[in-house]
Amino acid sequence: MDIINKTKKPLRIPLPGGKKLFLGPGKTGQVNAKALQHPPLAKLVEAGDVESGGTTAARQGGGTDKGGHSTGLRHGTTGAMRQSGDR
């Protein structure tokens, strides 16, 4: 689920498990449905500092397909295998 910082200042949003999400002014971040029920985040949503944008319909490039293969664009790759081990 997407959340959007509606304030003019950066926010440090507390998430379950002691984690934090840092969002700049007007920026968007992603959290799961469980995090939206977390009381500190719910308080920010009710205050209007953060807006819940719902689910993400489609992601822009990147990610993996159902087989676990990368579907994103490759930047800076030459196609050669990376060497490892003794040379």
PyMOL commands that set and color helices and strands:
alter all, ss='L'
color gray80, all
select helices_A, chain A and resi 16-18+33-36+39-47
alter helices_A, ss='H'
color red, helices_A
select strands_A, chain A and resi 2-5+11-14+20-23+28-30+50-54
alter strands_A, ss='S'
color yellow, strands_A
deselect
rebuild
show_as cartoon
